[in-house]
Amino acid sequence: MNDQEASSAAPIVELRDATKSYGAVRALRDGNVSLRPGEVRALIGENGAGKSTLVKVLGGVVRRDAGEMLVDGEPVDFHSPHAARDAGIAVIYQEPTLFPDLSVAENVVMGFHPLKGLKRIDRAAMHGQVKGLLDRLGVRLDPERPVRGLSIADQQIVEIAKALSLDARVLVMDEPTAALSGPEVERLFTVVRALQEHGAAVLFISHRLDEVLTISDTVTVMRDGAVVHDAQTADMTTDEMVRRMVGRDLSALFPKQDTEVGEAVLKVERLTREGVFFDVSFQVRAGEIVALAGLVGAGRSEVARAIFGIDKADAGRVEVAGKQLPGGRPLAAMRAGLGFVPEDRRQQGLVMDLSIARNVSLTRLRALARTGLIRSSAENSLAEEWAARLQLKYHRLGDSVGTLSGGNQQKVVLGKWLATSPKVLIVDEPTRGIDVGTKSEVHRLMSELAGQGVAVLMISSELPEVLGMADRVLVMYEGRLTGELSRAEADEESVIRLATGQVEEAAA
C-alpha cells in the first residue's frame, strides 16, 4: 500500500480526546491518534509525556477516564488486553515475554495450537503455519529452534509473528530498537515494511529520531500528557521534532563548554584481553571528554570493564593519577578515584528493589556508617543533595528505584558515582533509552564535570553524541584502536571509516 492510499483510507483504530488520571496526576489528556491500513506512525515525546499511558489505553491494559475509542468506526471499550487482541491490536514491548524452553513455533501459536485426532497437537501443521508467517515477514528463522539463546532481535520477530497469527491489524512497537545493533535495526525495518505492504498499521515508539525519519510516514508528538503535533514525516526535521517535544532547539542537546585541559589522569598502556581486545593504549586528561567510538562488538565496553577491574586483562597496565591499578580489583579502582557508569543500568548499575536513597549511597556506605551501622539521616541527606543537583524527578527517596523513569534511573547511577568525587568517570552509553530532554541534562552534567577537572571517558554508539560532546574521539574496530581524531577533525564520515576498519583510507 502506498502513502497516498494509506492517508486516504479510513482508520482501523482511532482515539479521540482520551484522558487518564492516577489520583491527582493527569497522565493523559487530549489523547488523539489514528492508525490507518499500511501506515507507520511514529509516536515521540520525552519520558513522562504520556506515550506509555496512551499505549496502555490502546492495548486494553488500562481504561480511559473519558474520551472515545473507535475500531473500524465503531465505539469500543476494552476491559483487558485480550479484548484489544480480539479487536486486532497487539503491543510488542521492548523486552519480549516468551517461554524460553519452548520452540519458536510453540511460542507463536501458544494457546491456539492446531490439533489433530484425540486433540493432539499437529506439529507438522504448526511448523508449516509458523514458517508461512516468517516467510511473509521475509525472515529466516527455524520454527523448531528453542527460543532460549535467540537474540533480542529474533525474539521480537517471534513476538511479531505471534501477533500476526492472531490476525493483528495494528501493531504497537514500544522502543523496539533500543537493544539492537545497526544490522538488526535494518532487519526489523524490513519486517515493518513487509507488515506495511500487507496493510497492517504500525505505531512505532522511539527516542531515536533518525530512525523515526527513516521508517515512519507520519509523526505524532506528545508533551505533558497531550498530543501537541501531528504531521507527515516528510514535513518534519530532527530539529523540528525536538522543538515540539521539549520546546528548545537541537543545539541545546549538546551543551559542551570549553574547559582547561590539564595533565593525563587516566593512562592505559598496551591493555590486552586475549580474544577480546588487543594492545589498547590511550590517555584521558583532566577536564577532557574522550569518546570511545565504534560499532557494536568492537570491544569498547570490554575495555572499560578491564580498566575498572571487573574483567582482568591478560597484559598491559592502567594508571590513575600516576598510580598503577591492580588488575581485576574494582574496589581498588574506586579507591584510586575511578567511577564507572555501566551500559546496563538496571542489571549492573542499580539494585532495583532498593530505595532511591540507598542506591545513591551504595558507593559511600563506609563513610556513612557509625560503629558499623548506616545512619538513615546521613543517607537521606546525601541522596537529597544529589537529587537536587541532578534535577531528579521522584515521589519519595524511600521509594524503590524501579519506580523511576529510565532517564531518572540513569541520574541515580550518575549520582552514586559522583558522590565519590571521582578523578576519572567512565560512562558507557550514558543516554541510551532516555528521552531527548533528559539527554540534554546528562550532557550538561558531563560538561560540568569536565569543567571541574574530572577526566571523562564516554563510550557511545550515537554519532551525534560523540561529535557533540567529545574533545577527542578514539575509534575501535574488532578489538583494536584504529585511530584518534581531534574535535576539529571528527565528522561522521571519518569516524565511520575508522569504525569499519578503513584505516589507510581514513589516514589518506
N, C-alpha and C positions, 0 to 999 in steps of 0.2 A: 504494500500500500504506500503510495507516495504522499508527500507532505500535504498537498492540496486536498487529496481525498480524506486524509486524517483530520484536517482542520474543518472540513465541511460536514463530517459525519456527526451523528447525534452521540452524546456522551454515553459510555457504558455506565459510569458511576459519576455522581455529582454531589458535592457537599455544599450547602448554602447556609451562610451565616451561623455556622456551628459554634457553640460555646461550651466550655467545660471548666468548672472550678473545683478546687480542692480546699475546702474551708474558705479562708479569706483570699487565697491565691487563685487568680484567674489565669489558668494555664492556656486557655484558648478562647479567643474572641474573634469575631469576623472570620471564621474559618471557611474559606471559599476555595474550592478546587474542583476541576472537572477533568476526566480522563476519557479520551476518545480512542476508538479502534486504530491500531497502528501508530499510536503516538508515544514518544518517550518524553515524559515531562520531568524536569529536574525540580527538586524541592530543596531550597537552600536557606540558610539562616544560621545565626550563632547558636551555641548551646543555650537552651532556655528560651529560644524564640517561639516554641510551640510545635515544632516539627513532630516530635515523638507523640505528643498528645493527639495531633491530627491523624497520624498513622494509626494510633490505637483506636480512634473512633472509626476509621475506615475498616480496620481489621476486626472490629467487634470485641476488642479487649476491654474498652470502657464505653459507656453510653454517654452521649452528649446530653447536656442540660437543656439546650434549646437549639433551634435551627432545624434544618431539613436535610435528609439524605435520600437520593433517588438512584435506583438501578434500572436501567432501560426506561427511564422516565416515570417509574412507579415509586411512590414513597416506601421506604423500608426503615426498620428499627431493629438493628442487630442486638441480640441479648448475649451472644457468645461468639468466639472465633469460628465455631462450627457453622453458625448461621452465615457468617461472612463467606466462608469457604463454599457453602452450598450455593451462595449467590455468585460465585466465580471470582472472589477476591482472595488472593494469597499474599502473605507477608513473609519475605525472606530476610532474616536478620543477619547481622554482621558475623556472628558466630553460630554456625549451623548446629541444629539439635537433632542428631541422628543416632541410631543404635550401632555402636562401633563393631560389635561382634557379628552383625548380620551383613549380608551381601548388599551391593548397590541395588540390585533388583528388589530384594526383600524390603529395603528401606523405601523405595519408590512406591511400591504397591501396598505398603503397610495398612492393614485394616480392610483392604479391598482385593485380596488375593484371588486370582482366577482359580476356580475349583473344577475338579472332575468327579468321577464316581465316588460315592461314600464320603463326600465333602473333603477329599484330599486335595492339597494344593497342586495345581497343574504347573509344574516348574517350567516345562517347555514353553507353555503359553506365557508365563510370567516373564521369562527371559526374552522371548520374542517381542512382547509388548514393550518392555523397557528398552530393548535395543532400538525399536522403532522410534521411541521418544528421543533417545540420544542421537540417533541419525538425523532426526528432524532438527535438532539443535546444532548439528554439524560437529559433534564431539565424539572422539574415540575413547570410550571408557568401557571396560569389560563388565557386563551386568553381574557376573558371578564373583567378582572380586570383593573381598571384605572391605567395609568402609574404614576399619582401623588401618591407619597408615596412609590414607589418602591426604593430599594437601588440602588446605582450606579452600583453594580454588576449585578442586574437584568435588569437595563436599558441597559447595554452593551449587555446582552443576546438578548434583543429586537432588538438592532441595528444589531447584527449578523444574527438573523432570518430574518430581513428586507433585508439584503444583499443576503441571500440565496434565498429569494422569488423572487429576480431579477436575479437569476441564476449566481450569482457571483462565479467566479472560483479562484479569487485571493483576499484575504482579508489582508489589511494592518492595523495592530493594533498599534496605536500610544500611548505608555505608558498606556496600558490598566489596569495595576495592581497598579498604583500609589496611588489610593484611596481605595484599597481593603484590607480586613483583610486576615489572613492566610487561613482560610477555604474557603473564597470567591476566593482567588487565585487558590486554588486546584480545585475548581469547574470550573473556567474559563479554566484551563489547561485540564480538562476532555472534555470540549467543543472543545478546539483546537484539541485535539487528535481525536475527532469524525469527525471534518472537514477534518483532515488529512486522516482518513480512507476512506472518501468519495471522495478523490482525489483532494481536494482544496489545493492551495498553500497559505501559511500564511507568511507574513513579520511581525515579532514581534520586536517592538522597545521598549527597556527598559534600565534604568540605573542600574537595579538590576541584577548583574552578576550571582548570584546564580540561579536566575530564567532562565537566558539565558542558563546556563549549563543544567538545568532540562528539558526545553521544546523544545530547538531547535536542528535541525540536522546539520545546517551549520551556520557560523557566517561571517558577512561582517562588517569590521571595517572602520570607516571614521575618517579622521583628516584633518583640514584646507580645507574643501570643496572637498576632494578627497577620493576615496576608496583606502586604503593603505594595506588592507589584506583581504584575503578570504580563509576560511578553514573549514574543518569538525569540529564540536563542540568537538567531541571525542579527537581531536588532540590539543585542547586548554585547558589552565588552567586560573583561575581568574587572576593570576599574569601576564600571557602572554597577556591577553586581556587589562589589564591596561597599560602594556608597549606599546602595539600597539596604544592605544588611546592617551596616554599623554606623552609617552617617558620616563617614570620613573617607578620604582618598586612599588608593592603594599604596601610595608613597609612605603613608603613616604606618604601614605594616613593618617596615624595617627602619626603626628609629636609631640608626647607627651614629654614635657620637665619636668625634675624634678623641683619641687618647694618647698619652705619652707612653711609648713603649720602653720598658726597662730591660733588665738582664734576663737571660734564659732561666726560667724557674723549673720547667719540666724538660729533661733531656732523655731521649730514647735512643739507644745505640745498638744497632745490629740485632734487634729483637727478632727471635725466630721461634716458631712452634711448628714442628715438622708436620707437613701435610696441610697446614692451615695458612700460615703466612711466613715470609722469609726476609731476613736482612732489612728490617724496617728501622730507619733512623730519621729522627727529626727533633726539633726543639719548639717549645712554646714559651714566649717571653711574657713578663708581667705586663698587664694592660692590653694584651693581644688576644683576638679571637681567631683561632686557626680552625678551618673546616677540613674534615677528612671526608672526601667525596669518593664516589664510585658506585658501581651497580650492586644490586643485592647479591651477596655471595662473594664479594671481593675480599672480605676479611677484615672490614673496618671495625665491627663490633668485637670481633675476636681479639684484635689488637688492644682495644680499650679494656677488655676483661683481663688481659695479661698484664697490662700496665698497672691496674688496680690490685692484681694478685688473685683474682677469682680463679683464673686458669694459670697454671705455671708454665712459663716459657722454657724451651729447651736450651736457648742460648741468648746472649745479649744482656743488657743492663738498663735499668731505669733509675734516674736520679731526680729527686725533688729538692730544690734549694741547695744543691751541691752534695746531698747525702744519698748514697745508693740504697734503694729499697730491696729488702729480701724478697725473693720470688715466692709467689703463692701465699702471701700473708696480707689479706685485706686490712686487718686491724693495724698492722704496721704502716700501711699506706695511709689510712685515716689519720694516724697519729703524726705522720710526716706532713699532713696538710693537703691530702688528696681527697676530693669528693667525686662521687660517681652517680649520675642520674641515668639508670638503665633504660633501654628501649621499651621493655615490657613493664610499665609502671605497676600494673595490677599484680603480676606474678613475682616480680623481682624488686620493685621499689616500695611497695606498701604491704602492710598486714591488714587485709580488707576487713577483718572482724573487729579490729581495734578502733578506738576513737580517733578523731582528728588530732586531738591534743597529744595522745600517746604516739601516734605516727610521727608528728613533728619532732617530738622529744627523743625518739629512739637512738639517735646518734649522740645524745647528751645525758644519758641516764646516769653515768658515773658522776658527772658534775652536779646533777640534781639530787643525788641521794645523800642522806644523812644517816649515819650508823646503819647502812645497808637498806634503808627504806627510802622510797621515792616520795618526795613531798608533792602532793597534788597541787598545792598553791604555786609552787615553783614551775611545775609542768604547765599549768594553765597560763601562767604569766608569760612563759616562753612562747607558747602556742598563740596567745593573743597578740604578742609583738609581731610574730611573722605573719599571722593572718591579716593584720593591718598593713604591714609593709608590702605584702603580695596582693592586696585587694581581694582576699579570699571571700567567696560568697558561700555562706553556710548558715544553718539554723542554730545549732549549739555545738560547741567544741567537744562535748561529750558524745555526740552522735558518731555512729560508725563512719569511717572514711568512705565506705561503699555507697553512702547516700549522696555523695558529691558527684557533680558532672565530671566528665573526663578532663576538661581543662582545669578545673579546681583540684582534682586529684593530682595533676601534674604540678600544680603550685605547691601542694603539700610535700611532694617528693623534693622539689627545689628547696623549700623551706627547711626540710630535715637536714639537708647538706649545708645550706647557707648558715645554719645555726652553729656549724663547726668552725666558721670563719676560715674557709679553705684558701690555700695558696694557689691551688690548681683545681679547676672544676671541669670534669668530663661530662658532657651531656650528649646522650645517644638518642637521636631523633626527638629533639626537645618539643616539637609541636605536632607530632603525628596524632591524627584523630581528634584534634581540638579545633574549635571554630576560629574564624578569622580574627574576631576581636580579641580573643584570648591569646592567639598567636602574637599579636602586636604587643600585648602586655609581657609575654615571655621574652620577646626580643628586646623590649625596653629594659627588662631586668638584666639580661645578659650584657647589654651595652653598659648599663650602670656598674655591673661587677667589673668589667674590663676597665672602666674609668676609675675604679677604686684600687686598681693594680692586680686584680685576680687574673691569672692565666687561664684562658678558656679554650678547651678542645671540644669542638662541636662536630658530631657525626650527623650528617643529614643526606637524605635521598632526594630532597626537594631543591632543585637548582636555583629557583628564585631566592630561597632562604640562604643557600650557600653564597650566592653572588651579592645578596643584600646585606649580609652580616659579617662576612669574613674579611680579615685583614690579609690573610694568606690562605690559599687553597692547596691542600695536598691531595693527590688523586691516587687511588689504588685500583689495581686490576689483577685478578687471580692471585691474591696474596702478596703482591709486591707494590711498592710505591713506584709509580710510573712518571711522576712529575710534580713540580711545585710551581704555582702561579701567584704572582702578587695580585692585590686587589685591582690594580690598573690593567693587568694582563688578562685576568679571568673573564671569560664570557662563556655562554652556553656551548658554543662550538668547540672551544679549546678544552673545556672540561670533559665533554663527551668523547672527544678524540682520545684523550688520555685514559678515560674510563673504559674504553673499548680496546685498549692495547695499541693504539696507533701512535706510538711514541715518536718514531722517526718523523712521521708526517707532521705531528704537532710541533716538534722541535724545529722543523724547516719553516 
